[in-house]
Amino acid sequence: MGADDKTLEEVNSPSSSSESWKERILFPTLLAGIAGGGVGLISKHGKVHGVANISASYATNFAIVTGCYCGAREFVRASRASKPDDLLNSAIAGFGSGAILGRLQGGQAGAIRYSIIFAVVGTMVDFAALKLKPSLKSFHESIIGSTDSSGKNGGWLRLPEWSPIQVLDEEELAAKKAREQKLYAERNVHNLRKEES
């Protein structure tokens, strides 16, 4: 019974629930809103209703649908006490959120149609996200980099060698400051000599 208590504590810990809320509900909802705004920009209805209105409408609708689906998925995960990558959570959440949103949109026939669509599409998206997560993580690490033994590039975006923008450590920064002070002093001496002659 001690092992069961430990797993329940790990699942219900405040840090895991707040991270879960951010990673699995908030970020997908924001991304869906951005994607909806992009779809609204290229929509054919923009000429009639205005691009700003259509973009805002699409962004809002995409965000609402994604927020409902992700919230339902997390509710199902917590109810079943399962892992976050369990695809059965996605299918159940898609069926439930699709039924509710479909009922609001198109009555009983809409509830059936939307529940099937949400269950299939939501599960497919979650499956694709699970498969892409390792490659996205390695891509993120290759761009951001990790701290080496000298403490260089710790948490900074690594830029190519040829880039004119460079992140300097303390030694390089001190050398740059010394060069600037030397150039400033030379310029002042040159300006004084000019004024004297």
C-alpha positions as CSV (number, residue, x, y, z in Angstrom):
1,M,0.0,0.0,0.0
2,G,3.0,2.3,0.5
3,A,3.9,2.2,-3.2
4,D,0.3,3.0,-4.2
5,D,0.3,6.0,-1.8
6,K,3.6,7.3,-3.3
7,T,2.3,7.1,-6.9
8,L,-0.9,9.0,-5.9
9,E,1.2,11.6,-4.2
10,E,3.4,12.0,-7.4
11,V,0.3,12.3,-9.6
12,N,-1.5,14.8,-7.3
13,S,1.6,16.9,-6.4
14,P,1.1,20.6,-6.9
15,S,4.2,21.0,-9.1
16,S,3.1,18.3,-11.6
17,S,-0.4,19.7,-11.8
18,S,0.8,23.3,-12.5
19,E,3.3,22.1,-15.1
20,S,0.6,19.9,-16.6
21,W,-1.7,22.8,-16.8
22,K,0.8,25.0,-18.6
23,E,2.3,22.4,-20.9
24,R,-0.8,20.4,-21.8
25,I,-3.6,23.0,-21.7
26,L,-2.3,26.6,-21.9
27,F,0.4,26.3,-24.6
28,P,-1.7,24.2,-27.0
29,T,-4.6,26.6,-26.6
30,L,-2.3,29.6,-27.3
31,L,-0.8,27.8,-30.3
32,A,-4.2,26.9,-31.7
33,G,-5.3,30.6,-31.3
34,I,-2.3,31.7,-33.3
35,A,-3.0,29.0,-35.9
36,G,-6.6,30.1,-36.1
37,G,-5.6,33.7,-36.6
38,G,-3.3,32.5,-39.5
39,V,-6.2,30.6,-41.1
40,G,-8.4,33.7,-40.7
41,L,-5.8,35.7,-42.6
42,I,-6.0,33.4,-45.7
43,S,-9.8,32.8,-45.4
44,K,-12.0,33.7,-48.3
45,H,-14.5,35.4,-46.0
46,G,-12.0,38.1,-45.1
47,K,-13.2,40.2,-48.1
48,V,-16.7,40.3,-46.9
49,H,-16.4,40.6,-43.1
50,G,-12.9,42.1,-42.8
51,V,-9.7,40.3,-42.3
52,A,-9.3,41.4,-38.7
53,N,-12.8,40.2,-37.7
54,I,-12.4,36.9,-39.4
55,S,-8.9,36.3,-38.0
56,A,-10.1,37.1,-34.5
57,S,-13.1,34.8,-35.0
58,Y,-11.0,31.9,-36.2
59,A,-8.4,32.5,-33.4
60,T,-11.1,32.5,-30.8
61,N,-12.9,29.4,-32.1
62,F,-9.6,27.4,-32.5
63,A,-8.6,28.4,-29.0
64,I,-12.0,27.5,-27.5
65,V,-12.0,24.1,-29.2
66,T,-8.4,23.3,-28.2
67,G,-8.9,24.5,-24.7
68,C,-12.0,22.3,-24.3
69,Y,-10.3,19.3,-25.7
70,C,-7.1,19.7,-23.7
71,G,-9.0,20.4,-20.5
72,A,-11.2,17.3,-21.0
73,R,-8.0,15.3,-21.8
74,E,-6.4,16.4,-18.5
75,F,-9.7,15.7,-16.6
76,V,-9.8,12.2,-18.0
77,R,-6.1,11.6,-17.2
78,A,-6.7,12.7,-13.6
79,S,-9.9,10.6,-13.3
80,R,-8.2,7.5,-14.7
81,A,-4.9,8.2,-12.8
82,S,-3.0,7.4,-16.0
83,K,0.1,8.7,-17.6
84,P,0.0,11.9,-19.7
85,D,0.9,10.0,-22.9
86,D,-1.9,7.5,-22.7
87,L,-3.8,7.8,-26.0
88,L,-7.0,6.4,-24.5
89,N,-7.3,9.7,-22.6
90,S,-7.2,11.5,-25.9
91,A,-9.9,9.4,-27.4
92,I,-12.2,9.7,-24.4
93,A,-11.6,13.5,-24.2
94,G,-12.2,14.0,-27.9
95,F,-15.4,12.0,-27.8
96,G,-16.7,14.0,-24.8
97,S,-15.6,17.5,-25.8
98,G,-16.8,16.9,-29.4
99,A,-20.2,15.7,-28.1
100,I,-20.6,18.8,-26.0
101,L,-19.4,21.3,-28.6
102,G,-21.3,19.5,-31.4
103,R,-24.5,19.6,-29.4
104,L,-24.1,23.3,-28.9
105,Q,-23.3,23.8,-32.6
106,G,-25.6,21.4,-34.5
107,G,-28.0,19.5,-32.2
108,Q,-28.0,15.8,-31.7
109,A,-26.7,15.0,-35.2
110,G,-23.9,17.5,-34.7
111,A,-23.0,15.9,-31.3
112,I,-22.5,12.5,-32.9
113,R,-20.6,13.8,-35.9
114,Y,-18.3,16.2,-33.8
115,S,-17.6,13.5,-31.1
116,I,-16.3,11.1,-33.7
117,I,-14.3,13.8,-35.5
118,F,-12.8,15.2,-32.2
119,A,-11.9,11.7,-31.0
120,V,-10.1,10.7,-34.2
121,V,-8.4,14.1,-34.9
122,G,-7.4,14.6,-31.2
123,T,-6.0,11.2,-30.9
124,M,-4.1,11.6,-34.2
125,V,-2.6,14.9,-33.1
126,D,-1.6,13.6,-29.7
127,F,0.0,10.5,-31.3
128,A,1.9,12.7,-33.8
129,A,3.0,15.0,-30.9
130,L,4.3,11.9,-29.0
131,K,6.3,10.8,-32.0
132,L,7.7,14.2,-32.7
133,K,8.6,15.1,-29.1
134,P,12.1,13.5,-29.0
135,S,13.1,15.1,-32.3
136,L,11.8,18.5,-31.3
137,K,13.6,18.2,-27.9
138,S,16.9,17.4,-29.7
139,F,16.3,20.3,-32.1
140,H,15.7,22.6,-29.2
141,E,18.8,21.4,-27.4
142,S,20.9,21.9,-30.6
143,I,19.7,25.5,-30.9
144,I,19.9,26.5,-27.2
145,G,22.8,24.3,-26.2
146,S,24.0,23.4,-22.8
147,T,26.6,24.7,-20.4
148,D,30.1,23.4,-21.0
149,S,32.9,23.1,-18.5
150,S,33.9,26.8,-18.8
151,G,30.3,28.0,-18.3
152,K,30.1,29.4,-21.8
153,N,26.8,29.2,-23.8
154,G,24.8,28.4,-20.6
155,G,21.2,28.9,-21.6
156,W,22.0,31.3,-24.4
157,L,21.0,30.9,-28.0
158,R,24.1,29.6,-29.8
159,L,24.9,31.7,-32.8
160,P,27.1,30.5,-35.7
161,E,30.8,31.5,-35.8
162,W,30.3,33.8,-38.7
163,S,27.5,35.8,-37.0
164,P,28.2,39.4,-36.3
165,I,26.3,39.1,-33.1
166,Q,28.4,37.3,-30.4
167,V,27.7,36.6,-26.7
168,L,30.8,37.6,-24.8
169,D,31.9,36.1,-21.5
170,E,33.5,38.2,-18.7
171,E,37.0,38.1,-20.1
172,E,36.0,39.0,-23.6
173,L,33.8,41.8,-22.3
174,A,36.6,43.3,-20.2
175,A,39.0,43.2,-23.2
176,K,36.3,44.9,-25.4
177,K,35.8,47.6,-22.7
178,A,39.6,48.2,-22.5
179,R,39.8,48.5,-26.3
180,E,36.9,51.0,-26.3
181,Q,38.5,53.1,-23.6
182,K,41.8,53.1,-25.5
183,L,40.1,54.3,-28.7
184,Y,38.1,56.9,-26.8
185,A,41.4,58.3,-25.2
186,E,43.1,58.3,-28.7
187,R,40.2,60.1,-30.2
188,N,40.2,62.8,-27.4
189,V,44.0,63.3,-27.9
190,H,43.5,63.6,-31.7
191,N,40.6,66.2,-31.2
192,L,42.8,68.2,-28.8
193,R,45.7,68.3,-31.2
194,K,43.3,69.4,-34.0
195,E,41.9,72.3,-31.8
196,E,45.4,73.4,-30.9
197,S,46.6,73.7,-34.5
